[in-house]
């Protein structure tokens, strides 16, 4: 891409997502997409299809049994046969200790293989196979198998960690992370650059994280779990100031680290199902969701999914910060003009089906909902522009009827990112937690 096209593409991305990555990562995505299409035309592979269009995939989720008394890391490997024999299409760690698995896969039939890192060297090898689906009954991944067009129930698979055997497929996969708990948000695992990769290269972030929920200490059901949800191109490190202000003797911070380039309905489905399973398996009593920017749209949709029959008793509060409930005109222009469109742009664009569904879907009447909007007066001095935080307009943040559903709404004089470090935001959050979700002393 040269000349005007390059300038237009970068400008569109800068407007649409409020951040312009160093070197314009968007252009790298465009080049990669075109290269993968050429490669796929020469040699079709499911793994390439998964990388080119992760938003078109299906989330296969299920459970394993037989590993309850052991703590070894377990890896799921999906082997496809549609375009090439015994092709390793994707892999992902099994969530321990709840022993659930999930993996994003393109349409096809798959054998699911489970490997245990018995020697704890971080490398899963062919000789460490501990369980698998029946080779004569592959798992079918297609729209007919999904109720909601995205999620597919995978089978319960029994594993035997005491008797590993050799797989017929050559496997040697190194996974550096085996725990969902980190000492600090300063860990490179949470670095901002990974959020950018999740926007433009979702599969790269999924390989990096091997999961979705991460914390700074093991979950303690006696404390209130505060789950932070970042926005488009974001990462958990953005919440460092808010986390520092929590009373850690009563509140535990957790982070939903997701690839923000995927369709929002898919992301919300992952959030709701993972949260529901974690709450049940870990015996959580109080969960609060705090979401920033586009993450507020994801969280809102997830809460409505969780509350289809009635809101779960453990879900105590939803707080959204600088969320574009009315959509974003820049994202709409990106959808209309950009040479390659990031799937999440379609959902956050002004007038999208997703934004309209949010507007038409009320939250449970019993669910406390705090809406924090940001306005940056300083940035507007001498400038003619719509009122807002420099990224999201006030009109979008306060879009009716979502604004009317808020139990309380607060305005904060800060930029779109500065609102996360503003003392007023922290004060409001602490007050909301203490009022609606404080554990008994």
N, C-alpha and C positions, 0 to 999 in steps of 0.2 A: 504494500500500500504506500503510495507516494503522494506528495503535494497536497492539494486540497482535501482529498479523502482522508489522509492521515490527520490533518488539522480538525476536520469535522468530527471524525471518530473520537478523538481525544476530548474535544469540546463537549460532545454529547455525553460521554461517560462522566466528565467532571460535573455536568449539570445533573445528570440522572442520579448519581449516588452520593454526591456531596463530597467525594474524595477523589483526588486524581493521583493514582499510585505513581511512585517514582518510575520513570521510564515508560509510563503508560502501559500497565500490565494488560489492559484490555487489548492492545494491539498484539501482544504476545498470544493472547487467547485466540484472536482471529487467525494468526499464522498457524497456531497449533491445530485449530479446527480444520483448516484447509488441508494441512499436511495429513491429518488423520483420515480425512475423506479420500485423499489420493491413495493412501496406504490401504484403506478398506476396499477400494475398488480393485486393487491388485491382489489382495489377500484378505478376504473377509474373516473377521474374528469377533467373537462375542465380547472379549475384553476391550477391543477397540470400540465396539458399539457402545459399551458401558461408559467409556471415557468420553465419547463424542456427545452422547445424549443421556446423561444420568437422570435428567428429569423425566425421561420416558420409561424408566425402570420401575420395578416393583420391589417392595420391601418384604422379604420373606422372614418371618419371625416365629420362633418356637422355643422349646425348652429341651434341656438335657437332664437325664437322671443318672445316678450312680456315682456322682463326684462330690456328694455332700460332705463327706468326711475328709476330703483332700483340698489342698489350696493351690495346686499347680495351675499355671496358666494353660488355658485350652483355646485352640484356634480352630475356627470353622473354615474349611476350604470348599468352595463350590466348583465342581467340575462339570463342564458342559460338553455336549456332543453335537450340537446343531450345525456348526460351521467347520469344526475340526475335531478330530477324535481326542478325547481326554484332555480338553483344554481347561487349564486353570483360569477361571474367569474373575474370581475375586476371593478375598479372605478377610476375616475379621475375628477379633478376640471374642470369646464368650464372656458375658458379664458375670463375674463372680462377686459376691456369693449367691446371687439370685439365679445363676445358671440359666440365663436366657440368651438366645442368639438372635441376631438379625443381620441381614445383608441385602444391599441394593443390587438387583440383578436385572438384565434385559430379558425379554421374552425367550423362553426355551425350556428344555428339560434338563434337570441337574441331579447329580449325585452329591450329597452333602457328606463330607469327610471331617472327622474331628481328631485333632492331634493334641497330645499333652506334652508340655515341656518338662518331662520328668527329671532331666539333669539340670534344669533351671539355667541354661546357658543363653536363653533368649532366641534360640534357633529351633524351629519346628521342622523335623525331618521325616522322610518316608517311613522310617522304622518306628515312629512314635504314634502310629494310628491307634486310637482307642475306641472308636465308634464310627458308624456310618449309617446312612439310609440304605434300604434294600436296593441293590443294583437292578433288580427286576421291576422296581416300582419307583422310577425317578420322580422327583418333585417337579410338577408342572407349574411353570411361571407364565401366566397369561391372564388377560383381563377376565376371562370367564371364571377364573379361580378366586377372584378378588371381589369382596362385597362393595368396597368403596372406590375401586379403580386403582388402588395403590397397594394396600396391605394384603398379604397372602399368609394364611396360617400354615406354618411349617409343622412337620410331625415332631412328636416327642421322640427323642433318640436316646437310647441307653448307651452309656459309655462304661468302659472297664479300665480304669487307670492302672490297675495292678498287672494287667496283661497286655501290654502294647504289642502290636504286630506290624508287619510291613504292608504298606499300601502298594497297589499296582501302578499308581501314578507317581512319577518322580517329584518329590516335594523337598524343598529347602527354603524356608521363609524365615527371615529374621524380623522380629518385632521387638523394638527397643523398650516399649512401655508395657508393663504387666500390671500396673495399679492405676486406679482412678483417683488416687490421693497424692497431692503434691505439697511440698513444704511451703511454697510461696507462689504468688502470682508473678513474681520476678522470674520464675522458671521459663526457659526458652520455649517450652511447650505451649505457653499461652501468648507468645509474642504476636504483636500486631500483624506482622507479615503473613502469619498463617491465616488470619482473617481474610486478607486479600486473596490468598490462594483459594480459600473456600468460596469466594465470590466468582472467580474466573476459572478455577480448576477444581470443582467440588470433589472429585475422586481423590485428588492429592491430599486434601484435608482429611477425608475419611480414612485414608491409609495412615496418615500421621496420627490421628486421634484414636482410631480403633474403638470408638465409643462416642457417647454423647454427654454424659453427666460426669463432672469432675469436682472434687472438693479439696479442702486444705487440711482435713482430718477425717478420720473414719466417722461415718454417720452415727449420731447418738439420738435415738428416738425421744429422749427426754427433752431435747432442745428443739427449738423451732428451726426448720430448714428454710433458708432464704435462697431461692433459685433465681439467679440472674440470667437474663436472656439478652444477648447483644443484638445489634442491628446489622444492616447490610454492610458487608466488608469488615465487620467488627470482630473483636476477640475479647475473652474474659479480662485481659489486663486492663481494659478500659474502666472496670469497676473497682479498681484498687482503692480509690479514695472512699467510696461507700463502704467497702469491706472493712477498711481501717476504722471506720466509725461505729461498727457493730459491737455490741457487748457479746463477746465470744463465749461467755459463760452461759448465755441464754440462747444465742442465735448462731447457727452454722451456715456459712456461705457455701453455695454450690453453683455450678455454672453449666449452662446448656451451650455446648460448643458445637455448632452445626455449620454445614456448608451453605452460606447465604445465597448462593447462586441458584439453588433448587427452587421449584415451585413452592409457594408458601403453604398450600394445603398439605403437601407432603411433609414439610417440616413440622407443621402443627400436629399432624397425625403421629409423627415420631415423638414429639414432645409429650402429647397426651398419653400415648400408650406406654412410653417408658416411665413417665411419672406415676401412672396408675399402678404399674407392675412393681416399681420400686417402693411405693408407699405400702402396698400390700405385703411384700416379702420382708421389708425391713421394719414393719410395724410403726410407720411414721404417724404422728398424731397432729402435727401442725406444719403446713407448707404454705409459704408465701412466694408469689411470683413477682419479680421486679424486672421490667422489660424496658429497653431503650430503643427509640426510633422504630425501624421496621420490625424489630423484635416484639414491639407492642402488638402489631397485627398478628404475628405468629402466636403470641401468648393469648390474645383475645379469642382467636379461633380455637386454640387448644382447650381453653376453659369451656367454651360452648360444647366441644366434643365430649369433655369429661362430664358435662352436666346434662346430657341428653335426657336422662331419666330424672335424676336429681343430683345436685352438686355433692361431690364427696365431702364427708364431714371433716376430713383432714385439710381441705383447701380453704384457707382462712382469709386470703386477701390477694387482690391483683392491683399492682401499681404500674402504670405506664408512664413513660417519660419521653416527651417530645416525639410522639408517634404520629405519623401521617395518616390519620383516619380518613381524611378526604382524598388520599392519594397524592401523587407527585407529578406535576406537569413535566418536569425534566425526564422522569422515567417514561412518560408517555411519548415524548419526543424521541427518546432513545429507541423505543419500540418501533416508531415510525421511520426513523432515519438511519439507525446504526446498521452497518453491514452484517454484524452478528449480534443477536439479541440474547442477553442473559435471561433465563426463564423467570427469575424473581422480578425482573423489571415489569413483565406483563402484569403481575399481580399487584404491584405497588403503584402502577400507573393510574392517573386520574381517570375515573369512570370504569375501571376494570370490574369484571364479574366478582373478583375477590373482595374489593373494596365495597361494592354494592351489597354483597352478602353480609359483611361485617355490619354495615349500616342497618340492615334489615333484621339482624339477629340479636335479640336482647340477652343480656346476662341474667343469671338467676337473681330474683329480687333480693335474696338473702346474702348475695355475694358482695362484700365490701369492695368497691372499685374506686381507686384514687387516680385521677388524671392530672399529671403535672405537665404544663406546657411552658415552653421557653420562648423568650423574646429578647433580642439583643439590641437595646436602644443605641448603644455606642456604635455599633457597626453600621447603623443607618444614617448617622450624621452626615449630611452633605450628599446623600445618595437617594435617588428615587427608586424605590423597590418595595415590593409587598412586605407588610409587617411579618416578622417571623424571627427565627433564631439564626438566620444566615444560610440555612439549608432547607428547613421545612417551614412553610408559611403558617401564620397563626390560623388562617382560615382552615387549613387542613388539620392542624392539631386540635382545633375546637369544632370539628365538623359535627353537625347535628345529624342523627339523633344520638350518636355515641356520647357526646358531651353531656347530654341530659341524663344519661344513665349513670354518670359518675356520682358517687356518694359525696365526694368532695373534689374540687379542682383548685389547683394553685398555679399561679404564674411566677416564673423565676427569670430574673434579668440575667440571661447568660446565653452563650452560643450553643449550638447543637451538641457539641462535645463538651463544652465548658460546664454545661448543666450537671454533668456527672461528678464534677469536682467542687461544685458550689456548696458552701456551708448550709444554705437554705434547703437544698435538696436533702442533705443528710438529716437536718432537723425534722423535716416533714416525714421522712422515712422512719426515723426512730420513733416519732410520735405515733405513726400508723401501726408500727409493729407492736408497740406497747399497748395500744388500745385494742387491737384485734387479734393478736397472735402471741402474746407473751406467755411463756410457760409458767406454771405454778412454781412459786419459790419454795 
